[in-house]
Amino acid sequence: MYSDSKIEKVGFEVDDIKYFDDVVTIYRSPILSERNEPITADYWQVKFHVDANGVLTFRQLTNPKFIKSKKTSILQRLQYVQKDLASSGSGTRFFFISPWQIQHSDPLAKLVSQSGGEIRLELLFSDTKEMITVREEWKQHLNLVGDLALENVIRPLRIIVFPSLQQLRNTLNAYLISAGLLPIDEGTASNPYDDLIRKVRVMGQAWFSGHDIEEICKREGYWKGMVEKPELVTRLGIRSFSRWAENMENETQQMVNLTPYFDGRSIRSTNYWNEEIYTQIDKFLQAALQSRVPYALRLDCHSSIAFGAGYLLGTKSGFEVAPVQKTVAGEAVWRTKGVLEPLPDLWSFKEYKIEGVGNDIGLVINVTHSINEDVRKYVNVALPGIHRIIVCELFAGIGGKVVQDGEHAYSLVQQLMQWLKQNRDTEKKQTTLHVFSAAPNGFMFLLGQQAKVLGYIQLYEYDFDNPSSNSYQASLKLPK
């Protein structure tokens, strides 16, 4: 619905495309893929199962029964549709969507990237026995000769595992509200937008522009209107993972894509944090912030990156940049007045002594959930230089809704900063503050804006790729 969207049109169950035709997105100007390749069109094949009893494996991709077909597997359909679209050249992605999880012990679990669902080609074409088996079975199934032929077929494939329908509805409601449409009523079992698109499709229309969708929704009573006029705010974005951020190019005027530096949520090389990533954020902000208009910054990224963006801007940049925070009710621009009104204490602070040999301090920020035990275990094993841990929790409790809005987040940051400045060791310039957080990115951005007075800071990211390890990975170290 945005006036500057890069989407030219969207197709639903398109007749002239045999496979991957459930949804088709055509872009008026190319967007960048997870591999930083220009993309002009996306094709989607969606498979629904009423239960989660099945699993997705590399052999299921060659099994027609998996997609309830008599003859063609999903890989064969991928191959066929590429031949059908050969005249359009490169620049396409093909998304296969399934609610079934990938079997953890299967090679496919290693192959599918958590960044955007792309196949990790460097792993697929490695010399391990496991990957050789995958390649040979796939080439035999597709009647291909040579690894290059297989790479050409597999390169545009994306595999996305969808969450539960309720989680999907919550995410959809956030997008509907931000696009000016009415959210789906939580008290209803059906999705009115499903019914609407099918009725319109039966009437013969398969392709829709943004104007078409707006007019149809206005006619049917689903149009609410944009909460914020797009022309009054310049929308920017930072992306370091693609899940639920696939359309950032269409929802921002400018963005920086950092996903090539990550494999899932894990950094490909620890050196990237303070070299490539920090530098890319800095260059992006310097190039994007040119005029004195309000900016709204989407942060579909690691919390360290949100913090780093705030740190780079600081409070004296002269630019009005507000983080965009995703909530159950939709996206909210956390704009603040920058004036702290007298408030009661919002935080509780506890300190724990650690058998460390140094003078560093660990800071644990519990907002969305508690990470106390995970941090203490990690510090005891990996960070002997820490001699005490400060744990910060809100008196209001812990949860995804505890931070109410931008003004509330600003007040929380101010009180936290005030306490830290009063209670941190006087030798802070010679020591490091190690920050572990479970907090909204909007909060981390605002905290980063205030953090230069805290001296040396080392940020950490939870190891989501190995959750059983209860471990962390060091990320940005500031100042650079």
Buried (B, 14 or more C-beta within 10 A) or exposed (E): BBEEBBBBBBBBEBEEBEBBBBBBBBBEEBBBBBBEBEBBBBBBBBBEEEEEEBBBBBBBBBBBEBBEBEEBBBBBBBBBBBEEBEEEEEBBBBBBBBBBEBBEEBBBBBBBBBBBBBBBBEBBBEEEEBBEEBBEBBBEBBEBEEBEBBBBBBBBBBBBBBEEEEEEBBBBBBBBBBBBBBBBEEEEEEBBBEEBBEEBBEEEEBEBBBEBBBEBBBEBEBBBEBEBEBEEBBBBBBBBBBBEBBBBBBBBBBBBBBBBBBBBBBBEEEEBBBEBBBEBBBEBBEEBBEEEEBBBBBBBBBBBBBBBBBBBBBEEEEBBBBBBBBBEEBBBBBBBEEEBEEEEEBBEEEEEEBEBEEBBBBBBBBBBEBBBEBBBBBBEEEBBBBBBBBBBBBEBEEEEEBBEBBBBBBBBBBBBBEBBEEEBBEEBEEBBBBBBBBBBBBBBBBBBBBBBEBBBBBBBBBBEEEEEEBBBBBBBBBEE
